[in-house]
Amino acid sequence: MTETDIDISGAKILIVDDKKENLELLTEILEAQGYDIAFAQDGLKALEIATLFLPDLILLDVMMPGIDGFETCQRMKLITDLRDIPVIFVTAKADISDIVEGFKLGAIDYVTKPIRHEEIVVRVATHIKLRRLFTIRDDLIGQLRDKTIELKELATAKDKKLEETEKMSHLGELVGELTHELGTPLGIINTAVTTVIEKNSELENDVKQQKLSKSALEKYLLLSRESFDISLSNVRYANQLVTSFKEIVVGEFSEAKIKFELKHFLEDIFFLMMPKIKRSPHNIEINSPSNIILDTQGGALSQVLINLINNALNHAFSDEVRGIIHINVSIKLDTVIIKVSDNGKGINDENQDKIFDKYFSTRMGEGGSGLGLFITQKLVEQKLHGEIKYERNKPQGACFYIYLPYKKQ
């Protein structure tokens, strides 16, 4: 699919600005592009209209009476129907701290006033196309998951085939989480660098016209330093995301034994799952001694741990609970014990003896395949040459113990 294949005609845009002339200007520009426009002149009205209109994109002013644009954006991200709608701030506030604050609150772009016709047209089109692409991607992932469930219900294939299907579904989710999470640091970097480039041009003009002042130069140097610091911080964050993805996910497709430091390995898994954790009210806590070196199939171990964490995130907690998943590591003689526990609902007594059975699920018919813990047990026993057991966590929740052979290096 190419960019020209994406039809964005008729896309809905909500414009929020307290100045009537800005609303009229933006409406005139964007209606000429074939968009369906709604508008509001304050934050509370914007929340009301957005909930009814459900736009594909929101252009949001920052400085408004009542609740400003930042608070309006923050409230939108708390509303289920609005949280995924992209927001572009359109404002005269161009300080780098304001731009960074906008991105932290969930905006995907930042356009400064005065409004430039060509720029607003291109930026709006780009983000609507990106939203359509994400929708297409989500639909495809949904279709793939539905097809996978259907195949699992009808399949009589061997266990190995089922393991690979589960692994690919798990990989697809991680890829989706990674691509979504990378958007924020890359957007911040783009804005910071663009700001410096614009200020460079202004500085060059001042030099040519021999009107460069000391205060202007000092302001430029401060802006440059802040922009580069912000860019470097976000480059490091994006780099760690990609590194964790490479070390953990790529390893799942290798059956080779590798040596790795267990605490660092667990931290990589935590970092890889951070995008999903950030969108939930739950958290993961890791407690592991340093310098435990394992020599085993790292890919199998990562799949086991991610399966257990996903099970807890998806099934362990009631909607109103802020859950905690604990991963604790200890050594007993020649065995490493990895304990994965939560403070959730736990598993009913009558189901505890069946949780590792093939196709057993308490959520059958709701997307549960009944293969997750069955495959987890097979991986622990056949690939890692260990053992996995379930116990009820005290005072509440579920607890899985993974016992792995250990030889001190």
C-alpha positions as CSV (number, residue, x, y, z in Angstrom):
1,M,0.0,0.0,0.0
2,T,1.4,3.5,-0.9
3,E,0.6,6.8,0.5
4,T,-1.7,7.7,-2.4
5,D,-3.8,4.6,-1.7
6,I,-5.0,6.0,1.6
7,D,-8.3,7.8,1.2
8,I,-8.6,10.6,3.7
9,S,-11.5,12.5,2.1
10,G,-14.3,13.1,4.6
11,A,-12.1,12.7,7.6
12,K,-13.5,14.5,10.7
13,I,-11.5,17.3,12.3
14,L,-12.3,19.1,15.6
15,I,-10.8,22.7,15.8
16,V,-10.6,24.2,19.3
17,D,-9.6,27.8,19.6
18,D,-11.1,30.8,21.6
19,K,-10.4,33.2,18.7
20,K,-13.1,33.3,16.1
21,E,-10.8,34.5,13.4
22,N,-8.5,31.4,13.9
23,L,-11.5,29.1,13.7
24,E,-12.7,30.7,10.5
25,L,-9.2,30.6,8.9
26,L,-8.6,26.9,9.8
27,T,-12.1,25.9,8.8
28,E,-11.7,27.6,5.4
29,I,-8.3,25.9,4.8
30,L,-9.4,22.4,5.8
31,E,-12.9,22.4,4.3
32,A,-11.2,23.1,1.0
33,Q,-9.3,19.9,1.5
34,G,-12.6,17.9,1.8
35,Y,-12.6,17.4,5.5
36,D,-15.7,17.5,7.8
37,I,-15.1,20.2,10.4
38,A,-16.5,20.9,13.9
39,F,-15.3,23.5,16.3
40,A,-15.3,24.7,19.9
41,Q,-14.1,27.8,21.6
42,D,-13.2,26.4,25.0
43,G,-11.9,23.2,26.5
44,L,-15.1,22.0,28.2
45,K,-17.1,22.4,25.0
46,A,-14.4,20.6,23.1
47,L,-14.7,17.6,25.4
48,E,-18.5,17.6,24.9
49,I,-18.3,17.9,21.1
50,A,-15.4,15.4,20.7
51,T,-17.4,12.8,22.6
52,L,-20.3,13.2,20.2
53,F,-18.4,14.0,17.0
54,L,-15.6,11.4,17.5
55,P,-13.1,13.2,15.1
56,D,-10.2,11.6,13.3
57,L,-7.9,14.5,14.5
58,I,-8.1,17.4,16.9
59,L,-6.4,20.8,16.4
60,L,-6.1,22.3,19.9
61,D,-5.1,25.8,21.0
62,V,-3.2,26.0,24.3
63,M,-4.1,29.4,25.7
64,M,-7.8,29.5,26.3
65,P,-10.1,30.7,29.0
66,G,-11.2,28.2,31.6
67,I,-9.3,25.0,31.2
68,D,-6.3,25.5,28.8
69,G,-5.3,23.2,26.0
70,F,-2.9,21.2,28.1
71,E,-5.6,20.3,30.6
72,T,-8.1,19.7,27.9
73,C,-5.7,17.2,26.2
74,Q,-5.1,15.5,29.5
75,R,-8.8,15.0,30.2
76,M,-9.3,13.7,26.6
77,K,-6.7,11.0,27.3
78,L,-8.7,9.8,30.3
79,I,-11.9,9.2,28.1
80,T,-11.9,5.8,26.5
81,D,-13.5,6.9,23.2
82,L,-11.1,9.9,22.9
83,R,-7.7,8.7,24.2
84,D,-6.5,7.4,20.8
85,I,-7.6,10.4,18.8
86,P,-4.4,12.3,17.6
87,V,-4.0,15.8,19.0
88,I,-2.0,18.6,17.3
89,F,-1.4,21.7,19.4
90,V,-1.8,24.9,17.4
91,T,-0.5,27.8,19.5
92,A,1.8,30.8,19.7
93,K,3.6,29.2,22.7
94,A,6.8,27.9,21.1
95,D,9.2,27.5,24.1
96,I,10.8,24.0,24.0
97,S,9.4,23.3,27.5
98,D,5.9,23.9,26.3
99,I,6.5,21.7,23.3
100,V,7.8,18.9,25.5
101,E,4.9,19.3,27.9
102,G,2.5,18.9,25.0
103,F,4.1,15.6,23.9
104,K,4.1,14.3,27.5
105,L,0.4,14.9,27.7
106,G,-0.2,12.8,24.5
107,A,0.0,15.2,21.6
108,I,1.5,13.9,18.4
109,D,2.5,17.2,16.8
110,Y,3.0,20.9,17.6
111,V,2.2,23.8,15.1
112,T,3.1,27.4,16.0
113,K,1.1,30.5,15.1
114,P,0.8,32.4,12.8
115,I,-0.7,29.6,10.9
116,R,1.0,28.7,7.6
117,H,-1.5,27.4,5.0
118,E,0.8,24.8,3.3
119,E,2.2,23.6,6.7
120,I,-1.2,22.9,8.3
121,V,-2.5,21.1,5.2
122,V,0.5,18.8,5.1
123,R,0.7,18.1,8.8
124,V,-3.0,17.4,9.0
125,A,-3.0,15.1,6.0
126,T,0.1,13.2,7.3
127,H,-1.4,12.5,10.7
128,I,-4.8,11.5,9.3
129,K,-3.0,9.1,7.0
130,L,-1.1,7.7,9.9
131,R,-4.3,7.2,11.9
132,R,-5.9,5.4,8.9
133,L,-2.7,3.2,8.6
134,F,-2.9,2.4,12.3
135,T,-6.6,1.5,11.9
136,I,-5.8,-0.7,8.9
137,R,-3.0,-2.3,11.0
138,D,-5.3,-2.9,14.0
139,D,-8.0,-4.4,11.7
140,L,-5.4,-6.7,10.2
141,I,-4.1,-7.8,13.6
142,G,-7.7,-8.3,14.7
143,Q,-8.5,-10.4,11.7
144,L,-5.3,-12.4,12.2
145,R,-6.2,-13.0,15.9
146,D,-9.7,-14.0,15.0
147,K,-8.4,-16.4,12.3
148,T,-5.8,-17.8,14.7
149,I,-8.5,-18.5,17.3
150,E,-10.6,-20.2,14.6
151,L,-7.7,-22.3,13.4
152,K,-6.9,-23.3,17.0
153,E,-10.5,-24.4,17.6
154,L,-10.5,-26.6,14.4
155,A,-6.9,-27.7,14.4
156,T,-5.7,-31.2,14.9
157,A,-2.1,-30.2,14.1
158,K,0.8,-31.2,16.1
159,D,1.8,-29.3,19.3
160,K,4.9,-27.8,17.6
161,K,2.6,-26.1,15.0
162,L,0.5,-24.7,17.8
163,E,3.5,-23.4,19.7
164,E,4.7,-21.4,16.6
165,T,1.2,-20.0,16.1
166,E,1.1,-18.8,19.7
167,K,4.6,-17.4,19.4
168,M,3.7,-15.4,16.3
169,S,0.6,-13.9,17.9
170,H,2.6,-12.9,20.9
171,L,5.3,-11.4,18.6
172,G,2.7,-9.4,16.6
173,E,1.4,-7.8,19.8
174,L,5.0,-6.9,20.9
175,V,5.7,-5.4,17.5
176,G,2.6,-3.3,17.7
177,E,3.4,-2.1,21.2
178,L,7.0,-1.2,20.1
179,T,6.0,0.8,17.0
180,H,3.3,2.7,19.0
181,E,5.8,3.5,21.9
182,L,8.5,4.7,19.5
183,G,6.3,7.4,18.1
184,T,6.6,9.7,21.2
185,P,10.4,9.9,21.5
186,L,10.7,10.3,17.7
187,G,8.1,13.0,17.6
188,I,9.9,14.9,20.4
189,I,13.3,14.6,18.7
190,N,11.8,15.8,15.4
191,T,10.2,18.9,17.1
192,A,13.4,19.7,19.1
193,V,15.6,19.5,16.0
194,T,13.1,21.4,13.8
195,T,13.1,24.2,16.4
196,V,16.9,24.5,16.4
197,I,16.9,24.6,12.6
198,E,14.3,27.4,12.6
199,K,16.3,29.4,15.2
200,N,19.4,28.8,13.1
201,S,17.7,30.6,10.2
202,E,16.7,33.5,12.4
203,L,20.2,33.8,13.7
204,E,21.7,33.8,10.2
205,N,19.4,36.6,9.2
206,D,20.3,38.7,12.2
207,V,24.0,38.2,11.4
208,K,23.5,39.2,7.8
209,Q,21.6,42.3,8.8
210,Q,24.2,43.0,11.6
211,K,21.6,43.2,14.3
212,L,22.5,40.2,16.4
213,S,22.4,41.1,20.0
214,K,24.2,39.4,22.9
215,S,20.9,38.5,24.6
216,A,19.6,36.9,21.4
217,L,22.7,34.8,21.1
218,E,22.5,33.7,24.7
219,K,18.9,32.8,24.3
220,Y,19.7,30.8,21.1
221,L,22.6,28.9,22.9
222,L,20.2,28.1,25.8
223,L,17.6,26.8,23.4
224,S,20.1,24.7,21.5
225,R,21.4,23.1,24.7
226,E,17.9,22.3,26.0
227,S,16.9,20.9,22.6
228,F,20.0,18.7,22.2
229,D,19.6,17.5,25.8
230,I,16.0,16.5,25.1
231,S,16.9,14.9,21.8
232,L,19.7,12.9,23.4
233,S,17.5,11.7,26.2
234,N,14.9,10.5,23.8
235,V,17.4,8.9,21.5
236,R,18.7,6.8,24.4
237,Y,15.2,5.8,25.4
238,A,14.3,4.7,21.8
239,N,17.6,2.9,21.5
240,Q,17.0,1.0,24.7
241,L,13.5,0.0,23.5
242,V,15.0,-1.4,20.2
243,T,17.9,-3.1,22.0
244,S,15.5,-4.8,24.5
245,F,13.3,-5.9,21.6
246,K,16.2,-7.3,19.7
247,E,17.7,-9.1,22.7
248,I,14.4,-10.6,23.9
249,V,12.1,-11.1,20.9
250,V,14.7,-12.1,18.4
251,G,16.0,-14.7,20.9
252,E,12.6,-16.4,20.9
253,F,13.2,-17.7,17.4
254,S,16.5,-19.3,18.4
255,E,16.8,-22.6,20.2
256,A,20.5,-22.1,20.9
257,K,21.7,-22.1,24.5
258,I,23.2,-18.8,25.5
259,K,24.8,-17.4,28.7
260,F,23.2,-14.3,30.2
261,E,23.0,-12.4,33.5
262,L,19.5,-13.1,34.8
263,K,18.7,-9.7,36.5
264,H,19.7,-7.8,33.3
265,F,17.6,-10.3,31.3
266,L,14.5,-9.6,33.5
267,E,15.0,-5.9,33.2
268,D,15.0,-6.2,29.4
269,I,11.7,-8.0,29.6
270,F,10.3,-5.3,31.8
271,F,11.5,-2.6,29.5
272,L,10.0,-4.4,26.5
273,M,6.6,-4.7,28.1
274,M,6.7,-1.1,29.4
275,P,4.4,0.2,26.7
276,K,1.6,-2.2,27.7
277,I,2.2,-1.7,31.4
278,K,2.0,2.1,30.9
279,R,-1.5,1.8,29.4
280,S,-2.7,-0.3,32.4
281,P,-3.0,0.7,36.1
282,H,-0.7,-2.2,37.0
283,N,3.0,-2.5,37.6
284,I,5.8,-5.0,37.7
285,E,8.4,-5.2,40.5
286,I,11.6,-7.2,40.0
287,N,13.8,-8.5,42.9
288,S,16.8,-10.5,41.7
289,P,20.4,-10.9,43.0
290,S,23.1,-9.7,40.6
291,N,25.6,-12.0,38.8
292,I,23.3,-15.1,38.4
293,I,24.6,-16.4,35.1
294,L,22.3,-18.9,33.3
295,D,23.3,-21.1,30.4
296,T,20.1,-22.1,28.7
297,Q,17.6,-21.2,25.9
298,G,17.0,-17.5,26.6
299,G,14.3,-17.4,23.9
300,A,12.2,-20.1,25.7
301,L,12.7,-18.4,29.1
302,S,11.6,-15.0,27.7
303,Q,8.5,-16.6,26.2
304,V,7.6,-18.3,29.5
305,L,8.0,-15.1,31.5
306,I,6.1,-12.9,29.0
307,N,3.3,-15.5,28.9
308,L,3.0,-15.4,32.7
309,I,3.1,-11.6,32.9
310,N,0.5,-11.2,30.1
311,N,-1.8,-13.7,31.8
312,A,-1.6,-11.6,35.0
313,L,-2.1,-8.3,33.1
314,N,-5.0,-9.7,31.1
315,H,-6.9,-11.9,33.6
316,A,-5.7,-11.5,37.2
317,F,-7.2,-8.1,38.2
318,S,-10.6,-6.7,38.5
319,D,-11.2,-3.4,36.7
320,E,-11.0,-1.3,39.9
321,V,-7.8,-2.9,41.2
322,R,-4.3,-1.5,40.8
323,G,-2.3,-4.7,40.5
324,I,1.3,-5.6,41.2
325,I,3.2,-8.4,39.6
326,H,6.2,-9.5,41.5
327,I,9.2,-11.4,40.0
328,N,11.5,-12.7,42.7
329,V,14.6,-14.7,42.1
330,S,16.4,-17.0,44.6
331,I,18.9,-19.8,44.6
332,K,18.6,-23.1,46.5
333,L,21.6,-25.4,46.0
334,D,21.8,-26.2,42.3
335,T,18.4,-24.6,41.4
336,V,17.4,-21.1,40.4
337,I,13.8,-20.4,41.5
338,I,11.9,-17.7,39.6
339,K,8.7,-16.8,41.4
340,V,6.0,-14.9,39.4
341,S,3.2,-13.7,41.6
342,D,0.4,-11.2,41.7
343,N,-2.2,-9.7,44.1
344,G,-5.1,-10.4,41.8
345,K,-8.2,-12.7,41.9
346,G,-6.3,-15.9,41.8
347,I,-7.5,-19.2,40.3
348,N,-10.6,-21.1,41.6
349,D,-9.8,-24.2,43.7
350,E,-11.7,-26.4,41.2
351,N,-9.5,-25.2,38.3
352,Q,-6.1,-25.4,39.9
353,D,-5.4,-29.0,38.8
354,K,-6.4,-28.2,35.2
355,I,-4.6,-25.0,34.4
356,F,-1.7,-26.7,32.5
357,D,-4.1,-28.9,30.5
358,K,-4.2,-28.4,26.8
359,Y,-7.1,-26.2,25.7
360,F,-8.3,-25.5,29.2
361,S,-9.3,-21.9,29.7
362,T,-11.7,-20.1,32.1
363,R,-12.2,-17.6,29.2
364,M,-13.0,-20.0,26.4
365,G,-15.2,-18.2,23.9
366,E,-13.8,-14.8,25.0
367,G,-10.5,-15.0,23.2
368,G,-8.8,-17.5,25.5
369,S,-7.2,-20.4,23.5
370,G,-6.3,-22.5,26.5
371,L,-2.8,-23.0,25.1
372,G,-0.8,-20.4,27.0
373,L,0.0,-22.3,30.2
374,F,0.1,-25.6,28.3
375,I,2.8,-24.3,26.1
376,T,4.5,-22.5,29.0
377,Q,4.8,-25.8,30.8
378,K,6.2,-27.6,27.7
379,L,8.8,-24.9,27.3
380,V,9.9,-25.1,30.9
381,E,10.1,-28.9,30.9
382,Q,11.4,-29.6,27.3
383,K,13.4,-26.5,26.4
384,L,14.7,-25.4,29.8
385,H,14.8,-28.8,31.5
386,G,13.1,-27.4,34.6
387,E,9.7,-27.5,36.3
388,I,6.8,-25.1,36.8
389,K,4.3,-25.2,39.7
390,Y,1.2,-23.2,40.7
391,E,0.3,-22.2,44.2
392,R,-2.3,-19.8,45.5
393,N,-0.6,-16.6,46.6
394,K,-1.1,-15.3,50.1
395,P,-3.1,-13.3,51.1
396,Q,-4.5,-13.2,47.5
397,G,-3.6,-13.8,43.9
398,A,-1.7,-16.4,41.9
399,C,1.8,-17.6,42.2
400,F,3.9,-19.6,39.7
401,Y,7.3,-21.1,40.6
402,I,9.8,-21.9,37.9
403,Y,12.6,-24.2,38.9
404,L,15.7,-24.2,36.6
405,P,19.0,-26.1,36.8
406,Y,21.8,-23.9,37.9
407,K,25.6,-24.3,37.9
408,K,27.6,-21.4,39.4
409,Q,29.9,-19.9,36.7
